[in-house]
Amino acid sequence: MMNKPNQHSAPLQERVDAIASVLTEHKALDYTCIDLTEQSGGSFADRLIIVTATSPRHARALADAVSALCHEKGDDFLGIEGLQAGEWVLVDLNDIVVSIFLESTRSLYRLEDLWRQLPREGQHDE
C-alpha cells in the first residue's frame, strides 16, 4: 500500500536537510542519506537516512528529536519502532525513513550495502 504524501509539508530536500540538522545537533554519527526514488518507485520511501547512536538512550533521544521536528513542522509522522531496545530505531516519516543504529547493529545489518549503487547525499561523519 502506498502512502499519500502530506500536502502541507515542505519540499523533500528541505525536510531532509532539516532532519540532518537536528540529527547533527543531537550528535548523531556517520550520517548517510540514500536516494531511493529510482529503486523503490516511491512505494517504500524516497529517502533513507541512516545514522549511528552511541547508546540506546542516545538512539531514543535522536528519534524523539526527529519526531518533535516533524510535529513542529506539521510533516508526516507515521511512527517509531524499536524504541524499547534502542539498538535499531526506525522513524517512519512516510517518504523519509530514518534508521538509527547502535554501531554494532549497523555493522551487522549493513543497510547501506543493500543500496550501494544508489546516489548518496550528505554522507559524512560528524
ZIVEN-V921926 format. One record per residue. N is the residue number from 1. RES is the residue in three letters. SS is DSSP state (~ for helix, > for strand, _ for the rest). PSI is psi in degrees with one decimal (NA if undefined). NEAR is the number of other C-alpha atoms within 10 Angstrom. Layout:
n: [N | N]
res: [RES | RES]
ss: [SS | SS]
psi: [PSI | PSI]
near: [NEAR | NEAR]
//
This chain:
n: [1 | 2 | 3 | 4 | 5 | 6 | 7 | 8 | 9 | 10 | 11 | 12 | 13 | 14 | 15 | 16 | 17 | 18 | 19 | 20 | 21 | 22 | 23 | 24 | 25 | 26 | 27 | 28 | 29 | 30 | 31 | 32 | 33 | 34 | 35 | 36 | 37 | 38 | 39 | 40 | 41 | 42 | 43 | 44 | 45 | 46 | 47 | 48 | 49 | 50 | 51 | 52 | 53 | 54 | 55 | 56 | 57 | 58 | 59 | 60 | 61 | 62 | 63 | 64 | 65 | 66 | 67 | 68 | 69 | 70 | 71 | 72 | 73 | 74 | 75 | 76 | 77 | 78 | 79 | 80 | 81 | 82 | 83 | 84 | 85 | 86 | 87 | 88 | 89 | 90 | 91 | 92 | 93 | 94 | 95 | 96 | 97 | 98 | 99 | 100 | 101 | 102 | 103 | 104 | 105 | 106 | 107 | 108 | 109 | 110 | 111 | 112 | 113 | 114 | 115 | 116 | 117 | 118 | 119 | 120 | 121 | 122 | 123 | 124 | 125 | 126]
res: [MET | MET | ASN | LYS | PRO | ASN | GLN | HIS | SER | ALA | PRO | LEU | GLN | GLU | ARG | VAL | ASP | ALA | ILE | ALA | SER | VAL | LEU | THR | GLU | HIS | LYS | ALA | LEU | ASP | TYR | THR | CYS | ILE | ASP | LEU | THR | GLU | GLN | SER | GLY | GLY | SER | PHE | ALA | ASP | ARG | LEU | ILE | ILE | VAL | THR | ALA | THR | SER | PRO | ARG | HIS | ALA | ARG | ALA | LEU | ALA | ASP | ALA | VAL | SER | ALA | LEU | CYS | HIS | GLU | LYS | GLY | ASP | ASP | PHE | LEU | GLY | ILE | GLU | GLY | LEU | GLN | ALA | GLY | GLU | TRP | VAL | LEU | VAL | ASP | LEU | ASN | ASP | ILE | VAL | VAL | SER | ILE | PHE | LEU | GLU | SER | THR | ARG | SER | LEU | TYR | ARG | LEU | GLU | ASP | LEU | TRP | ARG | GLN | LEU | PRO | ARG | GLU | GLY | GLN | HIS | ASP | GLU]
ss: [_ | _ | _ | _ | _ | _ | _ | _ | _ | _ | _ | ~ | ~ | ~ | ~ | ~ | ~ | ~ | ~ | ~ | ~ | ~ | ~ | ~ | ~ | _ | _ | _ | > | > | > | > | > | > | > | _ | ~ | ~ | ~ | ~ | _ | _ | _ | _ | _ | _ | > | > | > | > | > | > | > | _ | _ | ~ | ~ | ~ | ~ | ~ | ~ | ~ | ~ | ~ | ~ | ~ | ~ | ~ | ~ | ~ | ~ | ~ | ~ | _ | _ | _ | _ | _ | > | > | > | _ | _ | _ | _ | _ | _ | > | > | > | > | > | _ | _ | _ | > | > | > | > | > | > | > | ~ | ~ | ~ | ~ | ~ | ~ | ~ | _ | ~ | ~ | ~ | ~ | _ | _ | _ | _ | _ | > | > | > | > | > | _ | _]
psi: [132.3 | 134.5 | 148.6 | 136.9 | 150.2 | 121.4 | -15.3 | -1.4 | 161.1 | 167.8 | 151.9 | -51.1 | -35.6 | -41.2 | -41.3 | -44.8 | -40.5 | -41.4 | -43.0 | -41.5 | -44.9 | -43.3 | -41.1 | -44.3 | -33.0 | 18.9 | 31.7 | 147.9 | 157.1 | 50.9 | 130.0 | 137.0 | 123.2 | 130.0 | 112.9 | 2.7 | -41.1 | -41.3 | -47.3 | -10.3 | 21.7 | -1.8 | -31.9 | -60.2 | 163.7 | -30.3 | 143.0 | 116.3 | 130.3 | 129.5 | 165.8 | 137.1 | 155.1 | -14.9 | 164.4 | -37.5 | -41.9 | -40.8 | -43.6 | -40.1 | -39.6 | -45.5 | -42.7 | -38.8 | -41.5 | -43.0 | -46.1 | -41.0 | -46.6 | -41.7 | -40.3 | -40.7 | -10.1 | 23.9 | 161.6 | 137.6 | 108.2 | -23.3 | 174.7 | 136.1 | 146.6 | 10.0 | -37.6 | -52.6 | -38.6 | 9.1 | -35.0 | 106.0 | 125.5 | 125.3 | 116.4 | 113.4 | 26.7 | -80.3 | -2.8 | 131.6 | 129.4 | 121.6 | 122.2 | 115.7 | 151.8 | 154.3 | -44.9 | -37.1 | -39.3 | -41.6 | -35.7 | -48.6 | -29.1 | 54.0 | -36.6 | -33.2 | -26.0 | -30.7 | 34.0 | -25.4 | -8.4 | 155.8 | 143.1 | 147.1 | 139.3 | 28.3 | 121.3 | 165.9 | 113.2 | NA]
near: [5 | 10 | 12 | 9 | 12 | 14 | 9 | 10 | 14 | 13 | 9 | 13 | 10 | 11 | 17 | 20 | 12 | 16 | 20 | 20 | 14 | 17 | 23 | 17 | 12 | 16 | 16 | 24 | 20 | 15 | 19 | 20 | 22 | 21 | 18 | 21 | 16 | 10 | 14 | 12 | 10 | 15 | 14 | 18 | 20 | 19 | 24 | 23 | 24 | 22 | 27 | 27 | 26 | 14 | 14 | 20 | 15 | 19 | 28 | 22 | 18 | 26 | 24 | 15 | 17 | 23 | 21 | 14 | 17 | 18 | 12 | 9 | 13 | 13 | 19 | 20 | 20 | 12 | 11 | 18 | 14 | 17 | 19 | 11 | 12 | 21 | 23 | 24 | 23 | 21 | 24 | 19 | 21 | 22 | 22 | 24 | 21 | 23 | 23 | 31 | 26 | 21 | 17 | 11 | 13 | 19 | 12 | 9 | 12 | 11 | 13 | 18 | 9 | 9 | 15 | 10 | 10 | 15 | 11 | 17 | 14 | 13 | 14 | 11 | 12 | 11]
//
